[in-house]
Amino acid sequence: MITAKNKFFMLLLSGAVLTQMYQNCGQMGEFAVLDQASLNLDMGSSGDTDQSHPSQKDVTLPTQKVQVVNREYVASLMREVFTRSSGPVPNLESLLEQWIIRRGAQYGLGCNPYSTYSGRDCGGDISNANLPIKTDDNTVRESFRVQFCENVLGMDEGVNAILEKISNRPAAPTADAVRQVYGLFYRGDGASDIIVASLLDYDKALALKGEPAMERWRALALQVCESPGWQLQ
């Protein structure tokens, strides 16, 4: 499976290749100008051109869109992360309904009109059953996801649900704790040293401002929850 870090590396590599290609194209363009000038001289003053030569067409560069996990995956992951041993955090299901489950058009995965007697999953709109299983990432989806993270982690119960899952939890964030929080969202993809160092620097800045430990944990969890990379497959 290609991880998010590998995809980023591949994008960088592709950028380097394209840059080299454009440089070569620039050199080729110089020869094309010279050839055209020679052709004009050979034609003389008549200015006749070969009418059978096909006209130039605009070249459309290929584009690549990033597909991300659908609403079912996101909702399932959020339930797991924000459920304590005593049960889910308050209003978890209503938050999931508001920002994820009812947003199939943005998250992907059509609703199931037969999941309940009332057809609740489709929210009264049967057309939502025809939505694609996956969808491209989009700004509206990201705004909904950020709203969910901020609402659920705005409660101390949401932060405590994460803290409960950290083994040998220290009083304040450490490198090992950062990796564990990261792993709750990025399944099978560990945090790089650069990511860990960046999050610890952020926590250090909060500590220097006198922020209590709970707020530092909340800020760490928010940074990871709101980052988009864990949605890549």
ZAGU-234488 format. One record per residue (C-alpha): residue number from 1; residue in three letters; x, y, z. Coordinates in steps of 0.1 Angstrom, whole numbers, padded with zeros to 4 digits, always signed. Last residue first. Example, Ala and Ser with C-alpha at 12.3 -4.5 7.8 and 13.67 -1.06 7.14 Angstrom:
# ZAGU-234488
{fiza=2 doza=SER east=+0137 north=-0011 up=+0071}
{fiza=1 doza=ALA east=+0123 north=-0045 up=+0078}
//
This chain:
# ZAGU-234488
{fiza=233 doza=GLN east=-0061 north=+0051 up=+0010}
{fiza=232 doza=LEU east=-0059 north=+0088 up=+0019}
{fiza=231 doza=GLN east=-0081 north=+0100 up=+0047}
{fiza=230 doza=TRP east=-0053 north=+0100 up=+0073}
{fiza=229 doza=GLY east=-0036 north=+0128 up=+0053}
{fiza=228 doza=PRO east=-0062 north=+0156 up=+0059}
{fiza=227 doza=SER east=-0049 north=+0170 up=+0092}
{fiza=226 doza=GLU east=-0078 north=+0181 up=+0113}
{fiza=225 doza=CYS east=-0076 north=+0151 up=+0137}
{fiza=224 doza=VAL east=-0038 north=+0154 up=+0140}
{fiza=223 doza=GLN east=-0037 north=+0191 up=+0149}
{fiza=222 doza=LEU east=-0068 north=+0188 up=+0170}
{fiza=221 doza=ALA east=-0053 north=+0160 up=+0191}
{fiza=220 doza=LEU east=-0022 north=+0181 up=+0198}
{fiza=219 doza=ALA east=-0042 north=+0212 up=+0207}
{fiza=218 doza=ARG east=-0064 north=+0192 up=+0231}
{fiza=217 doza=TRP east=-0033 north=+0177 up=+0248}
{fiza=216 doza=ARG east=-0019 north=+0212 up=+0252}
{fiza=215 doza=GLU east=-0053 north=+0224 up=+0266}
{fiza=214 doza=MET east=-0054 north=+0196 up=+0291}
{fiza=213 doza=ALA east=-0018 north=+0203 up=+0302}
{fiza=212 doza=PRO east=-0025 north=+0239 up=+0311}
{fiza=211 doza=GLU east=-0013 north=+0267 up=+0288}
{fiza=210 doza=GLY east=+0014 north=+0289 up=+0303}
{fiza=209 doza=LYS east=+0025 north=+0306 up=+0271}
{fiza=208 doza=LEU east=+0058 north=+0287 up=+0273}
{fiza=207 doza=ALA east=+0037 north=+0255 up=+0274}
{fiza=206 doza=LEU east=+0019 north=+0264 up=+0242}
{fiza=205 doza=ALA east=+0052 north=+0271 up=+0224}
{fiza=204 doza=LYS east=+0065 north=+0237 up=+0237}
{fiza=203 doza=ASP east=+0034 north=+0220 up=+0223}
{fiza=202 doza=TYR east=+0040 north=+0235 up=+0189}
{fiza=201 doza=ASP east=+0076 north=+0224 up=+0190}
{fiza=200 doza=LEU east=+0065 north=+0189 up=+0200}
{fiza=199 doza=LEU east=+0041 north=+0188 up=+0170}
{fiza=198 doza=SER east=+0069 north=+0198 up=+0146}
{fiza=197 doza=ALA east=+0094 north=+0173 up=+0161}
{fiza=196 doza=VAL east=+0069 north=+0145 up=+0157}
{fiza=195 doza=ILE east=+0061 north=+0154 up=+0121}
{fiza=194 doza=ILE east=+0098 north=+0157 up=+0112}
{fiza=193 doza=ASP east=+0105 north=+0123 up=+0129}
{fiza=192 doza=SER east=+0079 north=+0107 up=+0108}
{fiza=191 doza=ALA east=+0046 north=+0096 up=+0123}
{fiza=190 doza=GLY east=+0037 north=+0059 up=+0117}
{fiza=189 doza=ASP east=+0014 north=+0048 up=+0089}
{fiza=188 doza=GLY east=-0006 north=+0016 up=+0096}
{fiza=187 doza=ARG east=-0037 north=+0035 up=+0107}
{fiza=186 doza=TYR east=-0032 north=+0073 up=+0106}
{fiza=185 doza=PHE east=-0059 north=+0084 up=+0130}
{fiza=184 doza=LEU east=-0051 north=+0066 up=+0163}
{fiza=183 doza=GLY east=-0015 north=+0063 up=+0151}
{fiza=182 doza=TYR east=-0009 north=+0101 up=+0154}
{fiza=181 doza=VAL east=-0020 north=+0100 up=+0191}
{fiza=180 doza=GLN east=+0004 north=+0072 up=+0197}
{fiza=179 doza=ARG east=+0033 north=+0089 up=+0179}
{fiza=178 doza=VAL east=+0027 north=+0121 up=+0199}
{fiza=177 doza=ALA east=+0027 north=+0101 up=+0231}
{fiza=176 doza=ASP east=+0061 north=+0086 up=+0223}
{fiza=175 doza=ALA east=+0075 north=+0120 up=+0214}
{fiza=174 doza=THR east=+0061 north=+0135 up=+0247}
{fiza=173 doza=PRO east=+0029 north=+0154 up=+0254}
{fiza=172 doza=ALA east=+0023 north=+0163 up=+0291}
{fiza=171 doza=ALA east=+0015 north=+0144 up=+0322}
{fiza=170 doza=PRO east=+0028 north=+0112 up=+0307}
{fiza=169 doza=ARG east=+0005 north=+0083 up=+0294}
{fiza=168 doza=ASN east=+0021 north=+0049 up=+0299}
{fiza=167 doza=SER east=-0002 north=+0037 up=+0271}
{fiza=166 doza=ILE east=-0022 north=+0063 up=+0253}
{fiza=165 doza=LYS east=-0058 north=+0051 up=+0247}
{fiza=164 doza=GLU east=-0073 north=+0069 up=+0277}
{fiza=163 doza=LEU east=-0058 north=+0101 up=+0265}
{fiza=162 doza=ILE east=-0079 north=+0099 up=+0233}
{fiza=161 doza=ALA east=-0112 north=+0095 up=+0251}
{fiza=160 doza=ASN east=-0100 north=+0121 up=+0276}
{fiza=159 doza=VAL east=-0098 north=+0147 up=+0248}
{fiza=158 doza=GLY east=-0133 north=+0140 up=+0237}
{fiza=157 doza=GLU east=-0146 north=+0140 up=+0273}
{fiza=156 doza=ASP east=-0130 north=+0175 up=+0277}
{fiza=155 doza=MET east=-0153 north=+0187 up=+0250}
{fiza=154 doza=GLY east=-0140 north=+0210 up=+0223}
{fiza=153 doza=LEU east=-0125 north=+0178 up=+0209}
{fiza=152 doza=VAL east=-0159 north=+0167 up=+0196}
{fiza=151 doza=ASN east=-0168 north=+0201 up=+0182}
{fiza=150 doza=GLU east=-0134 north=+0210 up=+0168}
{fiza=149 doza=CYS east=-0130 north=+0176 up=+0151}
{fiza=148 doza=PHE east=-0165 north=+0177 up=+0136}
{fiza=147 doza=GLN east=-0162 north=+0212 up=+0123}
{fiza=146 doza=VAL east=-0128 north=+0202 up=+0107}
{fiza=145 doza=ARG east=-0146 north=+0174 up=+0089}
{fiza=144 doza=PHE east=-0174 north=+0196 up=+0076}
{fiza=143 doza=SER east=-0149 north=+0222 up=+0063}
{fiza=142 doza=GLU east=-0129 north=+0194 up=+0047}
{fiza=141 doza=ARG east=-0160 north=+0181 up=+0029}
{fiza=140 doza=VAL east=-0167 north=+0216 up=+0016}
{fiza=139 doza=THR east=-0132 north=+0220 up=+0004}
{fiza=138 doza=ASN east=-0132 north=+0189 up=-0017}
{fiza=137 doza=ASP east=-0114 north=+0155 up=-0019}
{fiza=136 doza=ASP east=-0126 north=+0134 up=-0047}
{fiza=135 doza=THR east=-0153 north=+0109 up=-0041}
{fiza=134 doza=LYS east=-0157 north=+0072 up=-0032}
{fiza=133 doza=ILE east=-0186 north=+0048 up=-0033}
{fiza=132 doza=PRO east=-0204 north=+0070 up=-0058}
{fiza=131 doza=LEU east=-0238 north=+0085 up=-0049}
{fiza=130 doza=ASN east=-0269 north=+0067 up=-0063}
{fiza=129 doza=ALA east=-0286 north=+0062 up=-0030}
{fiza=128 doza=ASN east=-0286 north=+0099 up=-0025}
{fiza=127 doza=SER east=-0314 north=+0102 up=-0050}
{fiza=126 doza=ILE east=-0337 north=+0086 up=-0024}
{fiza=125 doza=ASP east=-0338 north=+0119 up=-0005}
{fiza=124 doza=GLY east=-0358 north=+0116 up=+0028}
{fiza=123 doza=GLY east=-0326 north=+0116 up=+0049}
{fiza=122 doza=CYS east=-0312 north=+0087 up=+0030}
{fiza=121 doza=ASP east=-0300 north=+0069 up=+0062}
{fiza=120 doza=ARG east=-0334 north=+0074 up=+0078}
{fiza=119 doza=GLY east=-0352 north=+0051 up=+0054}
{fiza=118 doza=SER east=-0380 north=+0049 up=+0080}
{fiza=117 doza=TYR east=-0380 north=+0011 up=+0082}
{fiza=116 doza=THR east=-0342 north=+0012 up=+0085}
{fiza=115 doza=SER east=-0313 north=+0002 up=+0063}
{fiza=114 doza=TYR east=-0336 north=-0001 up=+0033}
{fiza=113 doza=PRO east=-0330 north=+0033 up=+0018}
{fiza=112 doza=ASN east=-0292 north=+0027 up=+0019}
{fiza=111 doza=CYS east=-0272 north=+0059 up=+0014}
{fiza=110 doza=GLY east=-0246 north=+0063 up=-0013}
{fiza=109 doza=LEU east=-0210 north=+0063 up=-0005}
{fiza=108 doza=GLY east=-0190 north=+0096 up=-0009}
{fiza=107 doza=TYR east=-0178 north=+0122 up=+0016}
{fiza=106 doza=GLN east=-0192 north=+0153 up=+0000}
{fiza=105 doza=ALA east=-0225 north=+0140 up=-0015}
{fiza=104 doza=GLY east=-0227 north=+0116 up=+0015}
{fiza=103 doza=ARG east=-0229 north=+0144 up=+0040}
{fiza=102 doza=ARG east=-0256 north=+0130 up=+0063}
{fiza=101 doza=ILE east=-0231 north=+0106 up=+0079}
{fiza=100 doza=ILE east=-0203 north=+0131 up=+0083}
{fiza=99 doza=TRP east=-0210 north=+0165 up=+0099}
{fiza=98 doza=GLN east=-0245 north=+0163 up=+0114}
{fiza=97 doza=GLU east=-0249 north=+0126 up=+0118}
{fiza=96 doza=LEU east=-0214 north=+0122 up=+0133}
{fiza=95 doza=LEU east=-0221 north=+0150 up=+0157}
{fiza=94 doza=SER east=-0254 north=+0135 up=+0167}
{fiza=93 doza=GLU east=-0237 north=+0101 up=+0172}
{fiza=92 doza=LEU east=-0210 north=+0116 up=+0194}
{fiza=91 doza=ASN east=-0235 north=+0136 up=+0215}
{fiza=90 doza=PRO east=-0216 north=+0128 up=+0248}
{fiza=89 doza=VAL east=-0184 north=+0107 up=+0243}
{fiza=88 doza=PRO east=-0190 north=+0071 up=+0235}
{fiza=87 doza=GLY east=-0190 north=+0045 up=+0263}
{fiza=86 doza=SER east=-0174 north=+0037 up=+0297}
{fiza=85 doza=SER east=-0143 north=+0023 up=+0281}
{fiza=84 doza=ARG east=-0141 north=+0054 up=+0261}
{fiza=83 doza=THR east=-0154 north=+0060 up=+0225}
{fiza=82 doza=PHE east=-0139 north=+0089 up=+0206}
{fiza=81 doza=VAL east=-0113 north=+0071 up=+0186}
{fiza=80 doza=GLU east=-0135 north=+0041 up=+0177}
{fiza=79 doza=ARG east=-0165 north=+0062 up=+0168}
{fiza=78 doza=MET east=-0143 north=+0085 up=+0147}
{fiza=77 doza=LEU east=-0129 north=+0056 up=+0127}
{fiza=76 doza=SER east=-0163 north=+0042 up=+0119}
{fiza=75 doza=ALA east=-0176 north=+0076 up=+0109}
{fiza=74 doza=VAL east=-0146 north=+0082 up=+0086}
{fiza=73 doza=TYR east=-0148 north=+0048 up=+0070}
{fiza=72 doza=GLU east=-0186 north=+0050 up=+0064}
{fiza=71 doza=ARG east=-0183 north=+0086 up=+0050}
{fiza=70 doza=ASN east=-0159 north=+0076 up=+0023}
{fiza=69 doza=VAL east=-0121 north=+0074 up=+0022}
{fiza=68 doza=VAL east=-0103 north=+0097 up=-0001}
{fiza=67 doza=GLN east=-0097 north=+0101 up=-0038}
{fiza=66 doza=VAL east=-0070 north=+0125 up=-0050}
{fiza=65 doza=LYS east=-0074 north=+0140 up=-0084}
{fiza=64 doza=GLN east=-0048 north=+0138 up=-0111}
{fiza=63 doza=THR east=-0047 north=+0161 up=-0141}
{fiza=62 doza=PRO east=-0033 north=+0155 up=-0175}
{fiza=61 doza=LEU east=-0021 north=+0185 up=-0195}
{fiza=60 doza=THR east=-0044 north=+0196 up=-0222}
{fiza=59 doza=VAL east=-0026 north=+0204 up=-0255}
{fiza=58 doza=ASP east=-0043 north=+0230 up=-0277}
{fiza=57 doza=LYS east=-0045 north=+0218 up=-0312}
{fiza=56 doza=GLN east=-0024 north=+0228 up=-0341}
{fiza=55 doza=SER east=-0039 north=+0227 up=-0376}
{fiza=54 doza=PRO east=-0033 north=+0198 up=-0398}
{fiza=53 doza=HIS east=-0010 north=+0204 up=-0428}
{fiza=52 doza=SER east=-0031 north=+0200 up=-0460}
{fiza=51 doza=GLN east=-0031 north=+0237 up=-0466}
{fiza=50 doza=ASP east=+0007 north=+0237 up=-0471}
{fiza=49 doza=THR east=+0016 north=+0273 up=-0470}
{fiza=48 doza=ASP east=+0021 north=+0300 up=-0497}
{fiza=47 doza=GLY east=+0038 north=+0332 up=-0487}
{fiza=46 doza=SER east=+0047 north=+0340 up=-0523}
{fiza=45 doza=SER east=+0076 north=+0362 up=-0512}
{fiza=44 doza=GLY east=+0100 north=+0333 up=-0508}
{fiza=43 doza=MET east=+0089 north=+0300 up=-0494}
{fiza=42 doza=ASP east=+0124 north=+0290 up=-0486}
{fiza=41 doza=LEU east=+0128 north=+0321 up=-0463}
{fiza=40 doza=ASN east=+0097 north=+0312 up=-0444}
{fiza=39 doza=LEU east=+0108 north=+0276 up=-0440}
{fiza=38 doza=SER east=+0141 north=+0288 up=-0426}
{fiza=37 doza=ALA east=+0123 north=+0309 up=-0400}
{fiza=36 doza=GLN east=+0101 north=+0281 up=-0391}
{fiza=35 doza=ASP east=+0131 north=+0258 up=-0386}
{fiza=34 doza=LEU east=+0148 north=+0284 up=-0363}
{fiza=33 doza=VAL east=+0116 north=+0287 up=-0342}
{fiza=32 doza=ALA east=+0113 north=+0250 up=-0339}
{fiza=31 doza=PHE east=+0149 north=+0247 up=-0329}
{fiza=30 doza=GLU east=+0143 north=+0271 up=-0300}
{fiza=29 doza=GLY east=+0112 north=+0252 up=-0290}
{fiza=28 doza=MET east=+0132 north=+0220 up=-0287}
{fiza=27 doza=GLN east=+0154 north=+0238 up=-0261}
{fiza=26 doza=GLY east=+0123 north=+0249 up=-0242}
{fiza=25 doza=CYS east=+0109 north=+0214 up=-0244}
{fiza=24 doza=ASN east=+0141 north=+0200 up=-0228}
{fiza=23 doza=GLN east=+0136 north=+0225 up=-0199}
{fiza=22 doza=TYR east=+0100 north=+0215 up=-0197}
{fiza=21 doza=MET east=+0109 north=+0178 up=-0195}
{fiza=20 doza=GLN east=+0134 north=+0185 up=-0167}
{fiza=19 doza=THR east=+0108 north=+0203 up=-0147}
{fiza=18 doza=LEU east=+0083 north=+0175 up=-0154}
{fiza=17 doza=VAL east=+0108 north=+0149 up=-0140}
{fiza=16 doza=ALA east=+0114 north=+0170 up=-0109}
{fiza=15 doza=GLY east=+0077 north=+0175 up=-0103}
{fiza=14 doza=SER east=+0071 north=+0137 up=-0107}
{fiza=13 doza=LEU east=+0097 north=+0131 up=-0080}
{fiza=12 doza=LEU east=+0081 north=+0155 up=-0057}
{fiza=11 doza=LEU east=+0047 north=+0139 up=-0063}
{fiza=10 doza=MET east=+0062 north=+0105 up=-0057}
{fiza=9 doza=PHE east=+0076 north=+0116 up=-0024}
{fiza=8 doza=PHE east=+0042 north=+0129 up=-0014}
{fiza=7 doza=LYS east=+0026 north=+0096 up=-0024}
{fiza=6 doza=ASN east=+0053 north=+0078 up=-0003}
{fiza=5 doza=LYS east=+0045 north=+0099 up=+0027}
{fiza=4 doza=ALA east=+0008 north=+0093 up=+0023}
{fiza=3 doza=THR east=+0015 north=+0056 up=+0022}
{fiza=2 doza=ILE east=+0013 north=+0034 up=-0009}
{fiza=1 doza=MET east=+0000 north=+0000 up=+0000}
//
